[in-house]
Amino acid sequence: MNSLRRKGLNTFSLIFRRIKLQGYWQHVIKVIAIGDVHGMWAEAWRALKLANAATNMCLPTQAVLDGRFQIILTGDLVHYKDYESYDNAVGERFDPYNKKHLKRAAKAQIREMYRFKDYVDKSKGNVRVILGNHDEDALTHDYGLVTRGGVEHNEFNPDEGGIAIPDDLKAWFLEMPREIIIHGVHFAHAGPLPSMQFFDDFFYNDRDTKHWWHEKPFLLGQAKHRFGVYGHTSMEDGIHIDKEHNFAMIDALPKRQYFEMILDEERLDYRAMKF
């Protein structure tokens, strides 16, 4: 699994916010995929460092710069998942109606996103983030998202006392693809269908968005992908791999897990990694 050959081309095309890499790579590559972050940057950096994708200074390693390692995050960089994480960000018991708390929570996340964006910018195009529904809603505030525990995510909404995402981070978010395909392997935020990649009323009201992976796993095959890798739905028992239907659900950063693949046009090896 760890024996990798020299890089192929670093070129990729972006069409309708889709990235296709198959056909450009001449040799085997390693893909390191990390599920939804939701402000868990300490865990994300630890995963990247243990995967030899980031240095102790949070810079891309040579394997990333060479293109031998491809790093993909499934999105949702923003919005902590629970009160405890918000408490830690603001330094006291978090009050979602306290404007000072909202600003502190926003600034804590903005600081870490700038650190990660610097890593992305220095990666020569070999680190990519897929747009998540929370990322988009942090810009539009269209749906008033809340955690399962009922915490409202208003820290990036100026109308509610929060701070708007800075313009350069906003521009970065708007450039994020909604899906990536490498050697026939499909990476997206929520699932294999186009309707799962656009965060509208249908997305939020369709049961399949959250439950397709166990109620309709055949959808991956209908989408004609070789394999699929998705986030969005938290995996309470860690990364879920469906070998029969050829996909993995990897929203498992709280479980200290990321997903690793070795790929070329013929090879498809994968495993969940614990850190």
C-alpha positions in Angstrom: 0.0 0.0 0.0 2.8 2.4 0.8 5.0 1.8 -2.3 4.2 4.6 -4.7 5.7 5.4 -8.1 6.6 8.8 -9.5 3.9 11.3 -10.3 2.0 11.8 -13.5 0.7 15.2 -14.7 -0.6 17.8 -12.2 -3.2 19.2 -14.7 -6.9 19.0 -14.1 -10.0 20.5 -15.8 -12.8 22.2 -14.0 -16.1 22.0 -15.9 -19.4 23.0 -14.3 -17.7 22.8 -10.9 -16.7 19.2 -11.6 -13.1 18.1 -11.5 -12.1 15.1 -13.7 -8.6 13.6 -13.2 -8.9 10.3 -14.9 -6.7 10.1 -18.0 -4.1 12.6 -16.8 -2.4 10.3 -14.3 0.2 8.0 -15.7 1.0 6.1 -12.4 -0.6 5.1 -9.2 -1.5 7.8 -6.7 -2.6 7.8 -3.1 -5.8 9.7 -2.1 -6.2 10.8 1.4 -9.9 11.7 2.1 -11.1 13.5 5.2 -14.7 13.8 6.2 -16.6 16.9 7.3 -14.5 19.2 9.5 -17.0 21.4 11.3 -14.2 23.3 13.0 -12.3 20.2 14.2 -9.1 21.5 12.8 -6.8 19.9 15.5 -8.1 16.5 14.4 -7.9 17.4 10.7 -4.3 18.5 11.0 -3.4 15.4 13.1 -4.8 13.2 10.3 -2.9 15.0 7.6 0.4 14.8 9.6 0.0 11.1 10.4 -0.8 10.5 6.7 2.5 12.2 5.8 0.5 14.9 3.9 1.4 17.8 6.2 4.6 18.8 8.0 4.8 19.8 11.6 4.6 23.4 10.3 1.3 22.7 8.5 2.8 22.8 5.1 2.4 20.3 2.2 4.9 17.4 2.2 6.9 16.6 -0.9 4.5 13.7 -1.7 1.7 16.3 -1.9 3.8 18.8 -3.9 4.8 16.0 -6.3 1.1 15.1 -6.8 1.8 11.5 -5.6 -0.7 12.3 -2.8 -4.0 13.8 -3.5 -5.9 15.3 -0.6 -9.7 15.7 -0.6 -11.9 17.0 2.1 -15.7 16.4 1.8 -16.6 19.9 2.9 -18.5 21.5 5.8 -15.4 23.3 7.1 -17.6 25.6 9.2 -20.1 25.3 12.1 -19.1 23.4 15.2 -21.3 20.3 15.8 -22.1 20.7 19.5 -22.2 23.1 22.5 -19.0 21.8 23.9 -17.1 22.8 20.8 -18.7 26.3 20.8 -17.8 26.6 24.5 -14.1 25.8 23.8 -14.1 28.4 20.9 -15.5 31.2 23.0 -13.7 30.3 26.3 -16.9 30.0 28.4 -20.4 28.6 28.2 -21.7 29.5 24.7 -24.8 31.6 24.4 -26.1 31.5 20.7 -27.9 34.8 21.3 -24.8 36.6 22.7 -23.3 38.7 19.9 -19.9 38.7 21.5 -20.0 34.9 21.6 -21.0 34.7 18.0 -18.1 37.0 17.0 -15.6 34.9 19.0 -16.9 31.7 17.4 -16.6 33.2 14.0 -13.1 34.5 14.5 -11.9 31.2 15.9 -13.1 29.4 12.7 -11.9 32.1 10.3 -8.4 32.0 11.8 -8.2 28.2 11.3 -9.6 28.4 7.8 -6.9 30.9 6.8 -4.3 28.5 8.1 -5.8 25.7 6.0 -6.2 27.8 2.9 -2.5 28.6 3.1 -1.9 24.9 3.0 -4.2 24.5 0.0 -2.6 27.4 -1.8 0.9 25.9 -1.4 -0.1 22.4 -2.5 0.2 23.0 -6.3 -3.4 22.0 -6.8 -3.1 18.7 -5.0 -5.3 19.6 -2.0 -9.0 20.2 -2.7 -12.1 20.9 -0.7 -15.6 20.0 -1.9 -18.3 22.5 -1.1 -20.5 21.4 1.7 -24.0 22.6 2.6 -22.8 24.3 5.8 -20.1 26.1 3.8 -22.7 27.4 1.3 -25.2 28.4 4.1 -22.5 30.3 5.9 -22.5 32.6 2.9 -26.2 32.7 2.0 -27.9 32.1 5.4 -30.9 30.7 3.5 -31.8 27.8 5.7 -30.8 28.7 9.3 -29.0 25.4 10.0 -28.8 24.0 13.5 -27.0 21.1 15.1 -28.7 18.0 16.2 -28.5 19.4 19.7 -30.4 22.5 18.6 -27.5 25.0 18.4 -28.2 27.7 15.8 -25.3 28.5 13.4 -25.5 32.3 13.3 -21.8 33.2 13.8 -21.3 34.1 10.1 -24.6 36.0 9.8 -24.2 39.7 10.4 -28.0 40.2 10.7 -27.9 38.0 13.8 -24.8 39.6 15.4 -22.2 37.4 13.7 -19.3 38.2 11.3 -19.6 37.7 7.6 -17.1 35.4 6.0 -14.2 37.6 4.7 -14.3 38.3 1.0 -11.2 36.2 0.2 -12.5 33.2 2.0 -15.9 33.7 0.4 -14.2 33.7 -3.0 -12.4 30.4 -2.1 -15.7 28.8 -1.0 -17.3 29.9 -4.3 -14.5 28.2 -6.3 -14.9 24.8 -4.4 -16.2 22.0 -6.7 -19.3 20.1 -5.9 -17.8 16.8 -7.0 -14.4 15.4 -7.9 -13.7 12.3 -10.0 -10.3 10.6 -10.0 -9.9 7.3 -12.0 -13.6 6.8 -12.0 -13.9 7.3 -8.2 -16.5 9.9 -7.3 -16.0 12.2 -4.4 -18.9 14.5 -3.3 -20.4 16.0 -0.1 -23.5 14.0 0.4 -24.0 11.3 -2.3 -23.7 10.1 -5.9 -26.7 11.9 -7.5 -26.6 15.5 -8.9 -29.5 16.4 -6.7 -27.4 15.7 -3.6 -24.8 18.3 -4.7 -27.0 21.3 -4.8 -28.3 22.6 -1.4 -31.8 23.7 -2.1 -35.3 22.8 -0.8 -35.1 19.4 -2.4 -31.8 18.6 -0.8 -33.1 19.5 2.7 -36.5 17.9 2.4 -35.6 14.7 0.5 -35.0 11.7 2.9 -32.5 10.2 0.5 -30.0 13.0 1.2 -29.3 11.5 4.6 -30.5 7.9 4.3 -29.6 6.7 0.7 -26.5 4.9 1.9 -28.4 2.4 3.9 -31.9 2.5 2.3 -30.9 2.9 -1.4 -27.3 1.9 -1.7 -27.9 0.8 -5.3 -27.9 4.5 -6.3 -24.2 4.5 -6.6 -24.4 1.8 -9.3 -27.1 3.8 -11.1 -24.8 6.8 -11.2 -22.2 4.6 -13.0 -19.3 5.4 -10.7 -16.5 3.0 -10.1 -16.5 3.8 -6.4 -17.9 6.6 -4.3 -16.7 8.6 -1.2 -19.1 10.8 0.7 -19.5 12.9 3.8 -22.5 14.8 5.2 -24.0 12.1 7.3 -22.2 11.5 10.6 -21.1 7.9 11.0 -21.6 7.1 14.6 -19.7 3.8 14.4 -16.8 5.2 12.3 -16.3 5.1 8.5 -18.8 2.9 6.8 -17.6 0.9 3.8 -20.2 -0.9 1.6 -18.1 -3.3 -0.4 -21.1 -4.8 -2.2 -22.2 -1.4 -3.6 -18.7 0.2 -3.8 -18.8 3.3 -1.6 -17.6 4.7 1.7 -19.3 7.2 4.0 -16.4 9.0 5.7 -17.9 11.7 8.0 -16.0 10.2 10.9 -13.5 12.8 12.0 -14.9 12.8 15.6 -14.1 9.1 15.6 -10.5 10.0 14.6 -10.7 8.3 11.2 -9.9 9.3 7.6 -10.0 7.3 4.4 -7.1 6.2 2.2 -7.1 4.9 -1.3 -4.4 3.7 -3.8 -5.6 4.3 -7.3 -4.8 4.0 -11.0 -7.0 3.0 -14.0 -6.9 -0.7 -12.9 -6.0 -0.6 -9.2 -8.5 0.3 -6.4 -7.4 -0.4 -2.9 -8.8 1.4 0.2 -8.9 1.3 3.9 -10.2 3.3 6.9 -7.3 4.8 8.9 -7.4 5.4 12.7 -5.4 8.1 14.3 
